Amino acid sequence: MTANTNLRPKLDLEALAAGVRCADRAMLARAITLVESARPDHQEQAQMLLQSLLPHTPDTAHRIGITGVPGVGKSTTIDQLGSNLTTAGHKVAVLAVDPTSSRSGGSILGDKTRMAKLATDPNAYIRPSPTAGTLGGVTKKTRETMALCEAAGFDVIIVETVGVGQSEIAVADMVDAFIFLALPGAGDELQGIKKGILEIADIIAVNKADGDNINRANHAAAEYRSALHILTPPDAAWSPTVHAISGLSNSGLDTLWNDVLQHREELTASGNFEARRRAQAVRWMHDMIEERLRAHWLGNERIAAQLPEIETAVRTGKCTPSLAAANVLDMILQDTT
């Protein structure tokens, strides 16, 4: 028997669901740990838990993605914005995703130390999670974690991503509003277009507009506004906005939040908000299918036994990757017929 009792096979899912609905932090943490587990029995329990909590997951929560290059001040901005929101009566959950090292397999998970205000706020919850190599700066279980937090009564869910460029589209596909934080003087607007961020951002905020940086931040904001004129917005019902803000001095964050509210209002009026949510649910389903298929063939004993030989053949150039993939697929189909 392992020392970890949080994920026993005979976990009381009814009690766990009740604890999540009551916003019991320990129960919420256990539920998230359950959905993040890769064990097949845990995954089966996690899906049962999520299904039971589905009626308690309202569509009223605000799902927000915030991205930007390392050093742009994401954590500082989220810490202050979240504190503003809890003061206004909101309950804020922050899903802070840390990159996993490709060498060691570990991650720092230090977001609670970088969000000092929210870390001690009774109306806030911070959950740091490793990406485990997932593209897009999000974990495989970010969507499930969002659902659990919503069932626990958090009405603002903020996903802080690692800021890895084009793959951030994965974040935009699971949130209502996608915010890109930029640095003043950190490159012209064309660089942003190359990364594809401007094409999927609903709101752009040039951070660190304080002290000697105010003029530079305003100039950068003007450049981004100009760049947006030649791009097709992510939604026809909304024209992306650009602001200069300072997470450190709490400047411009009220305007930023008002844009989030206005964005939702306009998309709701056009019918696009509900359509986006439903489309995201379908994409979630397709992602789950791919993940389950991969888990299935990785757990297949016959494939697992032959996989090292197949990988060696590809590595040494004796077999093309496409042919190797086709051979593995044939083995999967043989086991299912």
Protein Blocks (a to p, Z undefined) as FASTA:
>chain_A
ZZblklgfklcfklmmmmmmnopaklmmmmmmmmmpmbfklmmmmmmmmmmmmmmmcfkb
ccddddddehilmmmmmmmmmmmmmmnopacdddddddddfklopafklmmmmmmmlmmm
mkbccddddeklpahhiafklmmmmmmmmmnopabdcdddehnojmlmmmmmmcfbdcdd
ddehiacfklmmmnommmmpfbdcdehiahjllmmmmmmmmmmmmmmmmpccfbfkbccd
dddddfklogoklmmmmmmmmmmmmmmmnommmmmmmmmmmmmmmmmmmmmmmmmmmmpm
klmmmmmmmmmmmmnopacfklmmmmmmmmmmmmmZZ
